[in-house]
Amino acid sequence: MTQEEMEALTLEQALDNVDTTLEKLAEDIPLEQSFALYKEGMELLKYCDEKLKKVEQQVMVLNEEGELNEFQ
């Protein structure tokens, strides 16, 4: 999966792809293919982590004293 294809995914789609990758890794597949799937899965997880961090930052708001608080 290219970087552009990955960036076009929603968080839910990326997590679904992680699940699919894990299912494929559980199958009896050649070692080279398992390495490629593992790499793709790790890239997807990194992408998901970055997306979640961005959402978390958006949920934080500044209070009157200039401190960050969670959005409530």
PDB file of N, CA, C and O in Angstrom:
ATOM      1  N   MET A   1       0.855  -1.179   0.000  1.00  0.00           N
ATOM      2  CA  MET A   1       0.000   0.000   0.000  1.00  0.00           C
ATOM      3  C   MET A   1       0.896   1.236   0.000  1.00  0.00           C
ATOM      4  O   MET A   1       1.828   1.344   0.797  1.00  0.00           O
ATOM      5  N   THR A   2       0.603   2.148  -0.893  1.00  0.00           N
ATOM      6  CA  THR A   2       1.400   3.360  -0.971  1.00  0.00           C
ATOM      7  C   THR A   2       0.999   4.331   0.137  1.00  0.00           C
ATOM      8  O   THR A   2      -0.050   4.175   0.762  1.00  0.00           O
ATOM      9  N   GLN A   3       1.838   5.324   0.371  1.00  0.00           N
ATOM     10  CA  GLN A   3       1.550   6.334   1.385  1.00  0.00           C
ATOM     11  C   GLN A   3       0.273   7.092   1.043  1.00  0.00           C
ATOM     12  O   GLN A   3      -0.527   7.407   1.924  1.00  0.00           O
ATOM     13  N   GLU A   4       0.087   7.382  -0.241  1.00  0.00           N
ATOM     14  CA  GLU A   4      -1.114   8.108  -0.674  1.00  0.00           C
ATOM     15  C   GLU A   4      -2.372   7.281  -0.419  1.00  0.00           C
ATOM     16  O   GLU A   4      -3.391   7.811   0.024  1.00  0.00           O
ATOM     17  N   GLU A   5      -2.296   5.976  -0.701  1.00  0.00           N
ATOM     18  CA  GLU A   5      -3.446   5.100  -0.454  1.00  0.00           C
ATOM     19  C   GLU A   5      -3.749   5.037   1.037  1.00  0.00           C
ATOM     20  O   GLU A   5      -4.912   5.050   1.439  1.00  0.00           O
ATOM     21  N   MET A   6      -2.705   4.969   1.854  1.00  0.00           N
ATOM     22  CA  MET A   6      -2.905   4.876   3.290  1.00  0.00           C
ATOM     23  C   MET A   6      -3.530   6.166   3.828  1.00  0.00           C
ATOM     24  O   MET A   6      -4.432   6.116   4.664  1.00  0.00           O
ATOM     25  N   GLU A   7      -3.060   7.311   3.354  1.00  0.00           N
ATOM     26  CA  GLU A   7      -3.579   8.588   3.829  1.00  0.00           C
ATOM     27  C   GLU A   7      -5.024   8.827   3.397  1.00  0.00           C
ATOM     28  O   GLU A   7      -5.718   9.656   3.985  1.00  0.00           O
ATOM     29  N   ALA A   8      -5.475   8.110   2.382  1.00  0.00           N
ATOM     30  CA  ALA A   8      -6.856   8.237   1.933  1.00  0.00           C
ATOM     31  C   ALA A   8      -7.812   7.436   2.817  1.00  0.00           C
ATOM     32  O   ALA A   8      -9.028   7.608   2.735  1.00  0.00           O
ATOM     33  N   LEU A   9      -7.265   6.564   3.656  1.00  0.00           N
ATOM     34  CA  LEU A   9      -8.097   5.714   4.518  1.00  0.00           C
ATOM     35  C   LEU A   9      -8.607   6.482   5.728  1.00  0.00           C
ATOM     36  O   LEU A   9      -7.918   7.344   6.273  1.00  0.00           O
ATOM     37  N   THR A  10      -9.819   6.155   6.132  1.00  0.00           N
ATOM     38  CA  THR A  10     -10.300   6.635   7.421  1.00  0.00           C
ATOM     39  C   THR A  10      -9.662   5.764   8.503  1.00  0.00           C
ATOM     40  O   THR A  10      -9.086   4.717   8.206  1.00  0.00           O
ATOM     41  N   LEU A  11      -9.768   6.194   9.735  1.00  0.00           N
ATOM     42  CA  LEU A  11      -9.222   5.412  10.833  1.00  0.00           C
ATOM     43  C   LEU A  11      -9.877   4.033  10.884  1.00  0.00           C
ATOM     44  O   LEU A  11      -9.203   3.027  11.108  1.00  0.00           O
ATOM     45  N   GLU A  12     -11.171   3.994  10.677  1.00  0.00           N
ATOM     46  CA  GLU A  12     -11.898   2.722  10.713  1.00  0.00           C
ATOM     47  C   GLU A  12     -11.427   1.779   9.602  1.00  0.00           C
ATOM     48  O   GLU A  12     -11.251   0.582   9.829  1.00  0.00           O
ATOM     49  N   GLN A  13     -11.225   2.325   8.411  1.00  0.00           N
ATOM     50  CA  GLN A  13     -10.746   1.512   7.294  1.00  0.00           C
ATOM     51  C   GLN A  13      -9.340   0.979   7.580  1.00  0.00           C
ATOM     52  O   GLN A  13      -9.042  -0.181   7.295  1.00  0.00           O
ATOM     53  N   ALA A  14      -8.483   1.824   8.138  1.00  0.00           N
ATOM     54  CA  ALA A  14      -7.119   1.401   8.452  1.00  0.00           C
ATOM     55  C   ALA A  14      -7.143   0.285   9.493  1.00  0.00           C
ATOM     56  O   ALA A  14      -6.393  -0.684   9.377  1.00  0.00           O
ATOM     57  N   LEU A  15      -7.996   0.410  10.508  1.00  0.00           N
ATOM     58  CA  LEU A  15      -8.097  -0.639  11.528  1.00  0.00           C
ATOM     59  C   LEU A  15      -8.652  -1.935  10.942  1.00  0.00           C
ATOM     60  O   LEU A  15      -8.229  -3.023  11.332  1.00  0.00           O
ATOM     61  N   ASP A  16      -9.598  -1.824  10.005  1.00  0.00           N
ATOM     62  CA  ASP A  16     -10.104  -3.009   9.320  1.00  0.00           C
ATOM     63  C   ASP A  16      -8.982  -3.685   8.532  1.00  0.00           C
ATOM     64  O   ASP A  16      -8.891  -4.912   8.494  1.00  0.00           O
ATOM     65  N   ASN A  17      -8.133  -2.878   7.908  1.00  0.00           N
ATOM     66  CA  ASN A  17      -6.999  -3.436   7.166  1.00  0.00           C
ATOM     67  C   ASN A  17      -6.015  -4.131   8.102  1.00  0.00           C
ATOM     68  O   ASN A  17      -5.424  -5.146   7.734  1.00  0.00           O
ATOM     69  N   VAL A  18      -5.834  -3.598   9.306  1.00  0.00           N
ATOM     70  CA  VAL A  18      -4.977  -4.250  10.294  1.00  0.00           C
ATOM     71  C   VAL A  18      -5.559  -5.611  10.645  1.00  0.00           C
ATOM     72  O   VAL A  18      -4.831  -6.601  10.713  1.00  0.00           O
ATOM     73  N   ASP A  19      -6.881  -5.663  10.869  1.00  0.00           N
ATOM     74  CA  ASP A  19      -7.539  -6.940  11.179  1.00  0.00           C
ATOM     75  C   ASP A  19      -7.354  -7.948  10.045  1.00  0.00           C
ATOM     76  O   ASP A  19      -7.061  -9.119  10.284  1.00  0.00           O
ATOM     77  N   THR A  20      -7.528  -7.479   8.814  1.00  0.00           N
ATOM     78  CA  THR A  20      -7.354  -8.358   7.658  1.00  0.00           C
ATOM     79  C   THR A  20      -5.922  -8.871   7.572  1.00  0.00           C
ATOM     80  O   THR A  20      -5.691 -10.043   7.278  1.00  0.00           O
ATOM     81  N   THR A  21      -4.969  -7.992   7.828  1.00  0.00           N
ATOM     82  CA  THR A  21      -3.560  -8.376   7.806  1.00  0.00           C
ATOM     83  C   THR A  21      -3.277  -9.432   8.869  1.00  0.00           C
ATOM     84  O   THR A  21      -2.560 -10.399   8.609  1.00  0.00           O
ATOM     85  N   LEU A  22      -3.832  -9.253  10.054  1.00  0.00           N
ATOM     86  CA  LEU A  22      -3.636 -10.234  11.130  1.00  0.00           C
ATOM     87  C   LEU A  22      -4.232 -11.592  10.765  1.00  0.00           C
ATOM     88  O   LEU A  22      -3.647 -12.633  11.063  1.00  0.00           O
ATOM     89  N   GLU A  23      -5.390 -11.576  10.123  1.00  0.00           N
ATOM     90  CA  GLU A  23      -6.008 -12.834   9.695  1.00  0.00           C
ATOM     91  C   GLU A  23      -5.117 -13.547   8.672  1.00  0.00           C
ATOM     92  O   GLU A  23      -4.957 -14.766   8.728  1.00  0.00           O
ATOM     93  N   LYS A  24      -4.544 -12.789   7.747  1.00  0.00           N
ATOM     94  CA  LYS A  24      -3.662 -13.385   6.734  1.00  0.00           C
ATOM     95  C   LYS A  24      -2.401 -13.944   7.379  1.00  0.00           C
ATOM     96  O   LYS A  24      -1.904 -14.995   6.973  1.00  0.00           O
ATOM     97  N   LEU A  25      -1.878 -13.232   8.395  1.00  0.00           N
ATOM     98  CA  LEU A  25      -0.671 -13.702   9.079  1.00  0.00           C
ATOM     99  C   LEU A  25      -0.916 -15.001   9.847  1.00  0.00           C
ATOM    100  O   LEU A  25       0.016 -15.770  10.083  1.00  0.00           O
ATOM    101  N   ALA A  26      -2.167 -15.245  10.234  1.00  0.00           N
ATOM    102  CA  ALA A  26      -2.500 -16.459  10.968  1.00  0.00           C
ATOM    103  C   ALA A  26      -2.565 -17.679  10.046  1.00  0.00           C
ATOM    104  O   ALA A  26      -2.576 -18.817  10.515  1.00  0.00           O
ATOM    105  N   GLU A  27      -2.607 -17.438   8.743  1.00  0.00           N
ATOM    106  CA  GLU A  27      -2.666 -18.528   7.772  1.00  0.00           C
ATOM    107  C   GLU A  27      -1.269 -19.102   7.539  1.00  0.00           C
ATOM    108  O   GLU A  27      -0.261 -18.515   7.933  1.00  0.00           O
ATOM    109  N   ASP A  28      -1.239 -20.240   6.901  1.00  0.00           N
ATOM    110  CA  ASP A  28       0.030 -20.870   6.538  1.00  0.00           C
ATOM    111  C   ASP A  28       0.500 -20.255   5.226  1.00  0.00           C
ATOM    112  O   ASP A  28       0.072 -20.668   4.148  1.00  0.00           O
ATOM    113  N   ILE A  29       1.387 -19.264   5.326  1.00  0.00           N
ATOM    114  CA  ILE A  29       1.860 -18.532   4.156  1.00  0.00           C
ATOM    115  C   ILE A  29       3.387 -18.573   4.114  1.00  0.00           C
ATOM    116  O   ILE A  29       4.030 -18.833   5.131  1.00  0.00           O
ATOM    117  N   PRO A  30       3.964 -18.319   2.946  1.00  0.00           N
ATOM    118  CA  PRO A  30       5.427 -18.295   2.840  1.00  0.00           C
ATOM    119  C   PRO A  30       6.028 -17.208   3.733  1.00  0.00           C
ATOM    120  O   PRO A  30       5.396 -16.189   4.011  1.00  0.00           O
ATOM    121  N   LEU A  31       7.242 -17.446   4.164  1.00  0.00           N
ATOM    122  CA  LEU A  31       7.931 -16.538   5.068  1.00  0.00           C
ATOM    123  C   LEU A  31       8.059 -15.134   4.485  1.00  0.00           C
ATOM    124  O   LEU A  31       7.846 -14.148   5.190  1.00  0.00           O
ATOM    125  N   GLU A  32       8.404 -15.038   3.209  1.00  0.00           N
ATOM    126  CA  GLU A  32       8.559 -13.727   2.582  1.00  0.00           C
ATOM    127  C   GLU A  32       7.249 -12.943   2.616  1.00  0.00           C
ATOM    128  O   GLU A  32       7.237 -11.738   2.868  1.00  0.00           O
ATOM    129  N   GLN A  33       6.154 -13.643   2.361  1.00  0.00           N
ATOM    130  CA  GLN A  33       4.852 -12.985   2.385  1.00  0.00           C
ATOM    131  C   GLN A  33       4.500 -12.549   3.803  1.00  0.00           C
ATOM    132  O   GLN A  33       3.916 -11.482   3.995  1.00  0.00           O
ATOM    133  N   SER A  34       4.848 -13.358   4.793  1.00  0.00           N
ATOM    134  CA  SER A  34       4.552 -12.976   6.178  1.00  0.00           C
ATOM    135  C   SER A  34       5.347 -11.734   6.580  1.00  0.00           C
ATOM    136  O   SER A  34       4.827 -10.881   7.300  1.00  0.00           O
ATOM    137  N   PHE A  35       6.598 -11.617   6.127  1.00  0.00           N
ATOM    138  CA  PHE A  35       7.385 -10.418   6.413  1.00  0.00           C
ATOM    139  C   PHE A  35       6.753  -9.184   5.779  1.00  0.00           C
ATOM    140  O   PHE A  35       6.677  -8.128   6.407  1.00  0.00           O
ATOM    141  N   ALA A  36       6.303  -9.317   4.540  1.00  0.00           N
ATOM    142  CA  ALA A  36       5.669  -8.193   3.844  1.00  0.00           C
ATOM    143  C   ALA A  36       4.381  -7.780   4.555  1.00  0.00           C
ATOM    144  O   ALA A  36       4.118  -6.589   4.722  1.00  0.00           O
ATOM    145  N   LEU A  37       3.582  -8.757   4.971  1.00  0.00           N
ATOM    146  CA  LEU A  37       2.348  -8.457   5.693  1.00  0.00           C
ATOM    147  C   LEU A  37       2.637  -7.812   7.041  1.00  0.00           C
ATOM    148  O   LEU A  37       1.937  -6.889   7.457  1.00  0.00           O
ATOM    149  N   TYR A  38       3.672  -8.303   7.722  1.00  0.00           N
ATOM    150  CA  TYR A  38       4.046  -7.731   9.011  1.00  0.00           C
ATOM    151  C   TYR A  38       4.436  -6.261   8.833  1.00  0.00           C
ATOM    152  O   TYR A  38       4.019  -5.404   9.612  1.00  0.00           O
ATOM    153  N   LYS A  39       5.232  -5.981   7.811  1.00  0.00           N
ATOM    154  CA  LYS A  39       5.653  -4.604   7.543  1.00  0.00           C
ATOM    155  C   LYS A  39       4.446  -3.717   7.254  1.00  0.00           C
ATOM    156  O   LYS A  39       4.337  -2.612   7.785  1.00  0.00           O
ATOM    157  N   GLU A  40       3.549  -4.206   6.416  1.00  0.00           N
ATOM    158  CA  GLU A  40       2.350  -3.436   6.094  1.00  0.00           C
ATOM    159  C   GLU A  40       1.501  -3.194   7.336  1.00  0.00           C
ATOM    160  O   GLU A  40       0.986  -2.095   7.535  1.00  0.00           O
ATOM    161  N   GLY A  41       1.357  -4.215   8.166  1.00  0.00           N
ATOM    162  CA  GLY A  41       0.591  -4.073   9.400  1.00  0.00           C
ATOM    163  C   GLY A  41       1.199  -3.047  10.338  1.00  0.00           C
ATOM    164  O   GLY A  41       0.479  -2.260  10.952  1.00  0.00           O
ATOM    165  N   MET A  42       2.520  -3.050  10.452  1.00  0.00           N
ATOM    166  CA  MET A  42       3.185  -2.081  11.321  1.00  0.00           C
ATOM    167  C   MET A  42       3.016  -0.659  10.781  1.00  0.00           C
ATOM    168  O   MET A  42       2.838   0.283  11.554  1.00  0.00           O
ATOM    169  N   GLU A  43       3.071  -0.507   9.474  1.00  0.00           N
ATOM    170  CA  GLU A  43       2.857   0.813   8.874  1.00  0.00           C
ATOM    171  C   GLU A  43       1.427   1.289   9.120  1.00  0.00           C
ATOM    172  O   GLU A  43       1.199   2.466   9.402  1.00  0.00           O
ATOM    173  N   LEU A  44       0.468   0.375   9.012  1.00  0.00           N
ATOM    174  CA  LEU A  44      -0.921   0.730   9.283  1.00  0.00           C
ATOM    175  C   LEU A  44      -1.114   1.123  10.746  1.00  0.00           C
ATOM    176  O   LEU A  44      -1.820   2.085  11.047  1.00  0.00           O
ATOM    177  N   LEU A  45      -0.489   0.381  11.649  1.00  0.00           N
ATOM    178  CA  LEU A  45      -0.602   0.713  13.072  1.00  0.00           C
ATOM    179  C   LEU A  45       0.004   2.074  13.376  1.00  0.00           C
ATOM    180  O   LEU A  45      -0.544   2.837  14.172  1.00  0.00           O
ATOM    181  N   LYS A  46       1.123   2.378  12.751  1.00  0.00           N
ATOM    182  CA  LYS A  46       1.753   3.688  12.939  1.00  0.00           C
ATOM    183  C   LYS A  46       0.817   4.785  12.429  1.00  0.00           C
ATOM    184  O   LYS A  46       0.647   5.818  13.075  1.00  0.00           O
ATOM    185  N   TYR A  47       0.221   4.550  11.277  1.00  0.00           N
ATOM    186  CA  TYR A  47      -0.722   5.509  10.704  1.00  0.00           C
ATOM    187  C   TYR A  47      -1.916   5.714  11.642  1.00  0.00           C
ATOM    188  O   TYR A  47      -2.346   6.847  11.860  1.00  0.00           O
ATOM    189  N   CYS A  48      -2.446   4.629  12.191  1.00  0.00           N
ATOM    190  CA  CYS A  48      -3.577   4.719  13.118  1.00  0.00           C
ATOM    191  C   CYS A  48      -3.187   5.499  14.366  1.00  0.00           C
ATOM    192  O   CYS A  48      -3.960   6.324  14.853  1.00  0.00           O
ATOM    193  N   ASP A  49      -2.007   5.244  14.878  1.00  0.00           N
ATOM    194  CA  ASP A  49      -1.522   5.947  16.064  1.00  0.00           C
ATOM    195  C   ASP A  49      -1.427   7.444  15.795  1.00  0.00           C
ATOM    196  O   ASP A  49      -1.834   8.253  16.629  1.00  0.00           O
ATOM    197  N   GLU A  50      -0.897   7.811  14.644  1.00  0.00           N
ATOM    198  CA  GLU A  50      -0.788   9.225  14.288  1.00  0.00           C
ATOM    199  C   GLU A  50      -2.159   9.878  14.156  1.00  0.00           C
ATOM    200  O   GLU A  50      -2.361  11.011  14.592  1.00  0.00           O
ATOM    201  N   LYS A  51      -3.105   9.151  13.548  1.00  0.00           N
ATOM    202  CA  LYS A  51      -4.470   9.678  13.403  1.00  0.00           C
ATOM    203  C   LYS A  51      -5.105   9.893  14.769  1.00  0.00           C
ATOM    204  O   LYS A  51      -5.743  10.918  15.008  1.00  0.00           O
ATOM    205  N   LEU A  52      -4.929   8.923  15.668  1.00  0.00           N
ATOM    206  CA  LEU A  52      -5.503   9.044  17.008  1.00  0.00           C
ATOM    207  C   LEU A  52      -4.884  10.205  17.777  1.00  0.00           C
ATOM    208  O   LEU A  52      -5.588  10.903  18.506  1.00  0.00           O
ATOM    209  N   LYS A  53      -3.597  10.420  17.630  1.00  0.00           N
ATOM    210  CA  LYS A  53      -2.941  11.546  18.297  1.00  0.00           C
ATOM    211  C   LYS A  53      -3.473  12.870  17.782  1.00  0.00           C
ATOM    212  O   LYS A  53      -3.655  13.807  18.560  1.00  0.00           O
ATOM    213  N   LYS A  54      -3.727  12.964  16.478  1.00  0.00           N
ATOM    214  CA  LYS A  54      -4.286  14.191  15.908  1.00  0.00           C
ATOM    215  C   LYS A  54      -5.675  14.466  16.473  1.00  0.00           C
ATOM    216  O   LYS A  54      -6.005  15.603  16.809  1.00  0.00           O
ATOM    217  N   VAL A  55      -6.478  13.421  16.574  1.00  0.00           N
ATOM    218  CA  VAL A  55      -7.828  13.582  17.126  1.00  0.00           C
ATOM    219  C   VAL A  55      -7.739  14.005  18.586  1.00  0.00           C
ATOM    220  O   VAL A  55      -8.488  14.873  19.032  1.00  0.00           O
ATOM    221  N   GLU A  56      -6.825  13.393  19.326  1.00  0.00           N
ATOM    222  CA  GLU A  56      -6.649  13.744  20.730  1.00  0.00           C
ATOM    223  C   GLU A  56      -6.256  15.210  20.873  1.00  0.00           C
ATOM    224  O   GLU A  56      -6.751  15.893  21.769  1.00  0.00           O
ATOM    225  N   GLN A  57      -5.385  15.698  20.015  1.00  0.00           N
ATOM    226  CA  GLN A  57      -4.982  17.095  20.065  1.00  0.00           C
ATOM    227  C   GLN A  57      -6.147  18.022  19.748  1.00  0.00           C
ATOM    228  O   GLN A  57      -6.249  19.108  20.319  1.00  0.00           O
ATOM    229  N   GLN A  58      -7.014  17.608  18.854  1.00  0.00           N
ATOM    230  CA  GLN A  58      -8.161  18.425  18.500  1.00  0.00           C
ATOM    231  C   GLN A  58      -9.164  18.485  19.637  1.00  0.00           C
ATOM    232  O   GLN A  58      -9.924  19.447  19.740  1.00  0.00           O
ATOM    233  N   VAL A  59      -9.176  17.477  20.485  1.00  0.00           N
ATOM    234  CA  VAL A  59     -10.129  17.419  21.587  1.00  0.00           C
ATOM    235  C   VAL A  59      -9.649  18.272  22.762  1.00  0.00           C
ATOM    236  O   VAL A  59     -10.443  18.628  23.633  1.00  0.00           O
ATOM    237  N   MET A  60      -8.370  18.598  22.791  1.00  0.00           N
ATOM    238  CA  MET A  60      -7.841  19.438  23.844  1.00  0.00           C
ATOM    239  C   MET A  60      -8.174  20.908  23.526  1.00  0.00           C
ATOM    240  O   MET A  60      -8.064  21.341  22.379  1.00  0.00           O
ATOM    241  N   VAL A  61      -8.576  21.658  24.547  1.00  0.00           N
ATOM    242  CA  VAL A  61      -8.900  23.071  24.373  1.00  0.00           C
ATOM    243  C   VAL A  61      -8.171  23.880  25.432  1.00  0.00           C
ATOM    244  O   VAL A  61      -7.846  23.376  26.507  1.00  0.00           O
ATOM    245  N   LEU A  62      -7.923  25.127  25.114  1.00  0.00           N
ATOM    246  CA  LEU A  62      -7.290  26.027  26.070  1.00  0.00           C
ATOM    247  C   LEU A  62      -8.341  26.609  27.003  1.00  0.00           C
ATOM    248  O   LEU A  62      -9.420  27.010  26.567  1.00  0.00           O
ATOM    249  N   ASN A  63      -8.011  26.651  28.314  1.00  0.00           N
ATOM    250  CA  ASN A  63      -8.910  27.321  29.248  1.00  0.00           C
ATOM    251  C   ASN A  63      -8.523  28.792  29.348  1.00  0.00           C
ATOM    252  O   ASN A  63      -7.626  29.242  28.636  1.00  0.00           O
ATOM    253  N   GLU A  64      -9.177  29.536  30.211  1.00  0.00           N
ATOM    254  CA  GLU A  64      -8.931  30.973  30.313  1.00  0.00           C
ATOM    255  C   GLU A  64      -7.509  31.295  30.765  1.00  0.00           C
ATOM    256  O   GLU A  64      -6.987  32.361  30.440  1.00  0.00           O
ATOM    257  N   GLU A  65      -6.875  30.389  31.509  1.00  0.00           N
ATOM    258  CA  GLU A  65      -5.503  30.614  31.978  1.00  0.00           C
ATOM    259  C   GLU A  65      -4.457  30.151  30.962  1.00  0.00           C
ATOM    260  O   GLU A  65      -3.259  30.217  31.238  1.00  0.00           O
ATOM    261  N   GLY A  66      -4.885  29.695  29.819  1.00  0.00           N
ATOM    262  CA  GLY A  66      -3.955  29.253  28.788  1.00  0.00           C
ATOM    263  C   GLY A  66      -3.481  27.816  28.982  1.00  0.00           C
ATOM    264  O   GLY A  66      -2.516  27.396  28.344  1.00  0.00           O
ATOM    265  N   GLU A  67      -4.137  27.065  29.840  1.00  0.00           N
ATOM    266  CA  GLU A  67      -3.785  25.665  30.069  1.00  0.00           C
ATOM    267  C   GLU A  67      -4.654  24.767  29.197  1.00  0.00           C
ATOM    268  O   GLU A  67      -5.803  25.091  28.898  1.00  0.00           O
ATOM    269  N   LEU A  68      -4.088  23.639  28.797  1.00  0.00           N
ATOM    270  CA  LEU A  68      -4.851  22.681  27.991  1.00  0.00           C
ATOM    271  C   LEU A  68      -5.723  21.831  28.887  1.00  0.00           C
ATOM    272  O   LEU A  68      -5.270  21.313  29.908  1.00  0.00           O
ATOM    273  N   ASN A  69      -6.957  21.695  28.503  1.00  0.00           N
ATOM    274  CA  ASN A  69      -7.899  20.806  29.193  1.00  0.00           C
ATOM    275  C   ASN A  69      -8.591  19.927  28.160  1.00  0.00           C
ATOM    276  O   ASN A  69      -8.667  20.274  26.982  1.00  0.00           O
ATOM    277  N   GLU A  70      -9.087  18.798  28.612  1.00  0.00           N
ATOM    278  CA  GLU A  70      -9.846  17.949  27.714  1.00  0.00           C
ATOM    279  C   GLU A  70     -11.196  18.581  27.431  1.00  0.00           C
ATOM    280  O   GLU A  70     -11.818  19.181  28.307  1.00  0.00           O
ATOM    281  N   PHE A  71     -11.632  18.437  26.200  1.00  0.00           N
ATOM    282  CA  PHE A  71     -12.946  18.941  25.805  1.00  0.00           C
ATOM    283  C   PHE A  71     -14.007  18.173  26.557  1.00  0.00           C
ATOM    284  O   PHE A  71     -13.939  16.946  26.634  1.00  0.00           O
ATOM    285  N   GLN A  72     -14.984  18.860  27.113  1.00  0.00           N
ATOM    286  CA  GLN A  72     -16.049  18.175  27.874  1.00  0.00           C
ATOM    287  C   GLN A  72     -17.404  18.531  27.353  1.00  0.00           C
ATOM    288  O   GLN A  72     -18.411  18.049  27.871  1.00  0.00           O
TER     289      GLN A  72
END
